[in-house]
Amino acid sequence: MSQKRKQYSAAFKFKIALEGAKKVNTISQIASENNIHPNQVSSWKKLLMTKGTGIFEKKNSRRQKVQEKREATLYEQIGRLKMENEWLKKNC
């Protein structure tokens, strides 16, 4: 029988990565206190150090991409309607 993989919340990951970055305890100590593998602590710490600012901008970038996509479709629609309007003006 297979076991279900554990899924940790973003707040928990951030807390563990921050503890690892502070270097008060060793990675092994942090891992044993929280019942996780030391490699996991290292990877979360590495992610925090490399993409520290990007972690907090993640939601904004998604919203921005959606907004840009919506604007592109609206500009396309405006262009089509403008062309149809000009064509109707010529033919009437």
C-alpha positions in Angstrom: 0.0 0.0 0.0 1.3 3.4 -0.9 1.5 6.3 1.6 0.1 9.7 0.8 2.7 12.4 0.4 2.8 15.0 3.1 2.0 18.5 2.0 3.2 21.4 4.1 1.7 24.9 4.1 3.5 27.8 2.8 3.7 29.4 6.3 5.4 26.2 7.6 7.9 26.1 4.8 8.7 29.8 5.3 9.2 29.3 9.0 11.5 26.3 8.5 13.5 28.1 5.8 13.8 31.2 7.9 15.1 29.1 10.9 17.7 27.5 8.5 18.7 30.9 7.2 19.2 32.3 10.7 21.8 29.6 11.4 20.9 29.4 15.2 20.5 25.6 14.9 22.0 23.2 12.5 19.9 21.9 9.6 19.8 18.5 11.2 18.5 19.9 14.5 15.8 21.8 12.7 14.8 18.8 10.7 14.6 16.5 13.7 12.5 19.0 15.7 10.0 19.2 12.9 10.1 15.6 11.7 11.2 16.4 8.2 14.2 15.3 6.1 17.3 17.6 6.3 17.4 17.8 2.5 13.9 19.3 2.6 15.1 22.0 5.0 18.1 22.7 2.7 15.9 23.0 -0.4 13.4 25.4 1.3 16.3 27.5 2.6 17.9 27.6 -0.9 14.5 28.6 -2.4 14.1 31.4 0.2 17.6 32.7 -0.4 17.4 32.7 -4.3 13.8 33.8 -4.8 13.2 35.7 -1.6 11.6 38.7 -3.2 9.8 36.6 -5.8 7.9 34.6 -3.1 6.0 37.7 -2.1 5.4 38.9 -5.7 4.0 35.6 -6.9 0.3 36.6 -6.6 0.9 40.0 -8.2 2.6 38.6 -11.2 -0.3 36.1 -11.8 -2.8 38.9 -11.6 -0.7 41.1 -13.9 -0.4 38.3 -16.5 -4.2 37.8 -16.4 -4.8 41.5 -16.7 -2.4 41.8 -19.7 -4.1 38.9 -21.4 -7.5 40.5 -20.9 -6.2 43.8 -22.2 -4.8 42.2 -25.3 -8.1 40.6 -26.1 -10.0 43.8 -25.5 -7.7 45.8 -27.7 -8.1 43.2 -30.4 -11.9 43.4 -30.1 -11.7 47.3 -30.2 -9.7 47.1 -33.4 -12.2 44.7 -35.0 -15.1 46.9 -34.1 -13.3 50.0 -35.3 -12.7 48.4 -38.7 -16.3 47.3 -39.0 -17.5 50.7 -38.1 -15.4 52.3 -40.7 -16.5 49.8 -43.3 -20.2 50.5 -42.5 -19.6 54.3 -42.7 -18.2 53.8 -46.3 -21.0 51.6 -47.5 -23.9 53.6 -46.1 
